[in-house]
Amino acid sequence: MPTISMFYGILIRMFFRDAEKHHMPHIHADYQGVVAVYSIRDGALLAGELPPNKHKLVVAWIEIHQDELLANWSLAVNGKKPFPIRGLDQ
């Protein structure tokens, strides 16, 4: 599970072998050991929960980087390493 981004203490990871569980392209956001899963296509919360301010940051980041995230998902499901994506604080 590679970490593809990090910003404001949030680690963004992509579990591409987890597609059967959520049935769509998604990312895992980890903030201080609390994990939430978000759809890449629309930023919808699929599982878990983050503090409200961190949730808003992740949803905004997904919207900004949706094309890059979908490209990374395509790489990952084809066995290739996804590329890092800039965080909001860079």
C-alpha positions, 0 to 999 in steps of 0.5 A: 500500500504505497503512500501517494501524498501527505499533507497537514498530517494526513497520509493518502494511500492507495490499496488497489487490491481492495477493489472488491471491497469498495467496488470502485477506485478509492483512496485511504486517508489516515490521520493520527491512526484514524482511517477513512476511505473515499471514492476518487470519482466524487470524494464520497466517504465510503468507510470510516471517519476523519475529523471534520476539518481533515475530511474537508481537506481530503475531499478538496484534495481529491477534487483538485487531483481527480485526474491524477488519482484515476491515472494512478488507480489505472497504474496500480490495478495493472501492477505498476507503482502509482506516482506521488501527488502533491499535497495541499501544503506544497 
